[in-house]
């Protein structure tokens, strides 16, 4: 639950959004040590854990402790944003209808397993 709470803070997610993220984002589920085949905490469980931390003044202490550890490693913790970077199949052309290169279009190549791309 502590890892879930941390992710909720890192990504500024509500309790329902955190529950949804655990079902939808495999890396979050893995970080929390959960499996989709197992039990995923619901938003009420997440809320109750957060309230327990707040009631005992542990939220700020945990944040300070995590930042202290990260500072020793030359890192810092800030609030983040989740961005969907799904790669889709599309024609290789980046030209628009006027047959000119669209400055907002970019290409990438999906790496195949076992490559370093």
N, C-alpha and C positions, 0 to 999 in steps of 0.2 A: 504494500500500500504506500510505503514511503516513496518508492520510485514513481508510482503513479502520481502522487502528490507533486513531486518535483517536476515531472513532465507537464502537469497541469499549469504550474507556475511558469515554467520555461516558455511555453507556447500560449500562455494566457487563454486557457480553455475553460469554459463553464463545466459544471459537473456532467450535464448531458452530452456536451461535446467531447469530454474526455472519455466517457463510456463509448460513444460512437467511434472515436479514434482507436480505441483498443480493439474494436471489431474490424476496422477498416484499414489500419496502418500496421502492417506486419512488424516493422522495426520497433514500433512502440510496444506492441504486445510482447515481443522478444525482450526488450529492455526491462519490462516489468516482470519478466520471468513467467509469463503466462503462455498458454496455448489455447487456440480457438476450440480445441476439443475439450478443454477443461472449463472451469468456472471463471467467468469474467465478472469483476465487480460491477454492479449496476450504479447508476448515478446517486442513489440514496446512500449506498455504502461509501462512495467517494465523498459525498457531502458530510456524512457522519465522521469520517476520518479527519477531514479538513477542520470541522468544528471542534473535534477533540484536540487537535494541535493548537488551534486558536485559543480555546478555553484555557489551555495550560501554557500559553505564551511560547510555544515551541517553534512556530513557523519562522519567526525572525532569527531565532538561534540556529535553526537548521540552515537557513540561507547564509548566515554569516560563517558557519562552519564549512559549508561547501565552498564558499568563496575563498576562505582562508586556505583550504587544501588546493584549490585551483591556482591561487596566487603563487604558491610554492612551486607549481609546475609552469609558471609563466603564462597562465591563462586567466580569463575572467568570465563571469556569468552575467548575461543580460537576457532580457526577454526576447524571444525569437518569433519567427513567423513560419508557418508551414506553407510551402509552395508546391503545387502539383507540377511535377516535371515529367509527366508521362510522355514517352516517345511513341509516336504513331507512324504507321506506314503512310507515305505520301510521295507524289511524283518528285523527282529530284530537281525540277525547275523552281527557281525562286523569282521568276519573272511574272509580272502582272499582265493584265489584259493589254496594256499599251506596249508590251514586249520590252519593258524596261525592268531593271533589277529593283525590286521592292526593298527599300532600306530597312524595313522592319522585319523582313524574313531572314531567318538564319537556318542553317542545316547542321545536323549532327549525325553521327553514325552510332548506332547501337552496338555496343561491344558484345561479342559472342563469348560464351563461357570459355575460360582458359586463355583469353587474350588479355593484354595489358591496356587496351584502349578504354 
